[in-house]
Structure formats: C-alpha cells, structure tokens
Amino acid sequence: MTITTPQFRTLAHTPTILRGWLDGMDPDAMIWKSTADRWSIREVLAHVVDVERRNIFKRVNDIATINDPEILRAPPE
C-alpha cells in the first residue's frame, strides 16, 4: 500500500516522532500523573500499542479508501 495522504504519512512517522520525544526521558517522568485519574505517559503509550495491535491502521485505511466500508465492532473486553 502506498501512503498518499498527509494523515497516513503522519501515522507512518509516529514511531520515529515518539522515539525522539522519549529518548533519554527520566523513567520517573514516564510514570508521573498530574492527578490520580489522569494517565501517565507510560499508560498512554501502552494504550497506543494496544490500539495498534487491534489493527486500527487497517480500519482507518478502509474508512479512507473504500466507499461504504464494513466496519466491524471491536470485541468486548
């Protein structure tokens, strides 16, 4: 698949961007939360990995490239 839209190019570069932001970050900063009900950087990254594992890229691609795509619901957790 050739990535042709700015949005897909951004998605393709996201790992590099994240590495640049996180390289050398203090481990304590990764787990810090501003309040108990907010997510830490580490929790946000774990969520991103989980979403990627559920194949979000394919879903986004289908939405962007297929006229009237079939969108399946995520299985309940």
Secondary structure as UniProt FT lines:
FT   HELIX           6..22
FT   TURN            23..24
FT   HELIX           27..31
FT   TURN            36..37
FT   HELIX           41..53
FT   TURN            54..55
FT   HELIX           56..65
//
